[in-house]
Amino acid sequence: MAQKPKRAALARERTRRSQKNTPPSRRGSGPGATTRRGAATTCGWCGGAVTVKATGRIPKWCSAACRQRAWEQSRAAASGRSAVEVVERVIEVPAAPDATPRREQWPSLLRELAAQLDTGRIYTRDLPELGTVLTAALDAFQRRSARRGRRR
């Protein structure tokens, strides 16, 4: 039973000494007493929540990963370099082949078009536009053939 009053007295003495060393604005049991510990609720790197224990150092970061990133940033800043290194890569994209068919491909393409028209593999809705284009191509072919015949 003699232990309890002694513990209470030691606790009071600790409290008195700690208040003696702190500025008057932080003394007492008001909100000022927990300001420093209560203010450290966000991570200094990511802004996430920080778990503050009742005793010990007040943490600045929420995790070891954030602490590492902050250290890397401060080291880079101290050396005068940027913390982010920009890496440039040249990416080569193969160019699409020329969409215009070569001279020797036209007969096979026109045969394929005729076969698709015969088998109904071309939609009816596309026939008017296709007819217009084929008529223009046939007219150009006839004009060219007529000019060629005159030259001989």
C-alpha positions in Angstrom: 0.0 0.0 0.0 2.9 2.3 0.5 3.7 2.0 -3.2 0.6 3.9 -4.5 1.2 7.2 -2.8 4.8 7.1 -3.9 3.9 6.5 -7.5 1.4 9.3 -7.5 3.9 11.7 -6.0 6.5 10.7 -8.6 4.0 11.3 -11.4 3.1 14.7 -10.0 6.8 15.6 -9.7 7.4 14.6 -13.3 4.5 16.7 -14.5 5.7 19.7 -12.5 9.2 19.4 -13.9 8.0 19.0 -17.5 5.8 22.1 -17.1 8.7 24.0 -15.7 10.8 23.4 -18.8 8.0 24.2 -21.3 6.9 27.7 -22.2 3.7 29.0 -20.6 1.7 28.7 -23.7 2.0 24.9 -23.6 1.4 24.3 -19.9 -1.9 23.0 -18.6 -4.4 20.5 -19.8 -6.0 22.7 -22.5 -5.6 22.3 -26.2 -2.1 23.9 -26.1 -0.7 20.9 -24.3 -1.4 18.5 -27.2 -0.8 21.0 -30.1 2.5 19.6 -31.2 1.5 16.0 -31.0 -2.0 16.7 -32.5 -0.5 18.8 -35.4 1.6 15.9 -36.6 -1.2 14.0 -38.2 -0.2 14.2 -41.9 2.8 12.7 -43.7 5.5 15.1 -44.8 5.8 13.4 -48.2 2.5 12.0 -49.3 0.1 13.9 -47.0 -1.4 10.7 -45.7 -2.4 10.1 -42.1 0.3 9.5 -39.6 -0.2 7.4 -36.5 1.1 9.3 -33.5 1.9 7.3 -30.4 1.4 8.6 -26.9 5.1 8.6 -26.1 8.3 8.8 -28.1 9.3 10.8 -31.1 6.6 12.4 -33.2 6.9 10.8 -36.7 7.2 12.9 -39.8 6.2 10.2 -42.3 3.5 7.6 -42.5 5.8 4.8 -43.7 9.3 3.8 -44.4 8.7 4.3 -48.1 7.7 7.9 -47.6 10.7 8.5 -45.4 13.0 7.0 -48.1 11.4 9.2 -50.9 11.9 12.3 -48.7 15.5 11.4 -48.1 16.1 10.9 -51.8 14.5 14.2 -52.5 16.6 16.0 -50.0 19.8 14.4 -51.2 19.0 15.4 -54.8 18.3 18.9 -53.7 21.5 19.1 -51.7 23.6 18.0 -54.7 21.9 20.5 -57.0 20.4 17.9 -59.3 16.7 17.3 -59.9 15.2 14.5 -58.0 13.4 13.3 -61.1 15.5 12.1 -63.9 14.0 12.5 -67.4 14.8 9.6 -69.6 14.3 10.1 -73.3 13.7 7.1 -75.5 13.4 7.0 -79.3 10.5 4.8 -80.3 10.4 3.8 -83.9 6.9 3.0 -85.3 6.9 1.2 -88.6 5.2 3.3 -91.2 2.1 2.0 -92.8 2.7 0.7 -96.3 1.5 2.9 -99.2 -2.2 2.5 -99.4 -2.2 2.9 -103.2 -2.1 -0.6 -104.9 0.7 -1.1 -107.4 0.0 -1.5 -111.1 0.1 -5.3 -111.0 -2.4 -5.5 -108.1 -5.3 -3.7 -109.9 -6.5 -6.7 -112.0 -6.7 -9.0 -109.0 -8.4 -6.3 -106.8 -11.0 -5.7 -109.5 -11.6 -9.4 -109.9 -12.1 -9.7 -106.1 -14.5 -6.8 -106.2 -16.5 -8.5 -108.9 -16.6 -11.7 -107.0 -17.8 -10.0 -103.8 -20.5 -8.2 -105.8 -21.7 -11.5 -107.4 -21.8 -13.3 -104.0 -23.6 -10.4 -102.2 -20.7 -9.8 -99.8 -21.0 -6.0 -100.3 -23.9 -4.3 -98.5 -26.7 -2.9 -100.5 -26.3 0.4 -98.8 -22.8 0.7 -100.2 -23.8 0.1 -103.8 -24.7 3.7 -104.8 -21.4 5.1 -103.7 -19.5 2.2 -105.2 -21.4 2.7 -108.5 -20.5 6.3 -108.6 -16.8 5.6 -108.1 -16.8 2.7 -110.6 -18.5 4.9 -113.2 -15.9 7.6 -112.7 -13.1 5.0 -113.0 -14.7 3.5 -116.2 -15.0 7.0 -117.7 -11.4 7.7 -117.0 -10.4 4.4 -118.5 -12.3 5.1 -121.7 -10.9 8.6 -122.0 -7.4 7.2 -121.6 -8.0 4.4 -124.1 -9.4 6.9 -126.6 -6.3 9.1 -126.3 -4.1 6.1 -126.7 -5.8 5.0 -129.8 -5.4 8.4 -131.5 -1.6 8.4 -130.9 -0.9 5.3 -132.9 
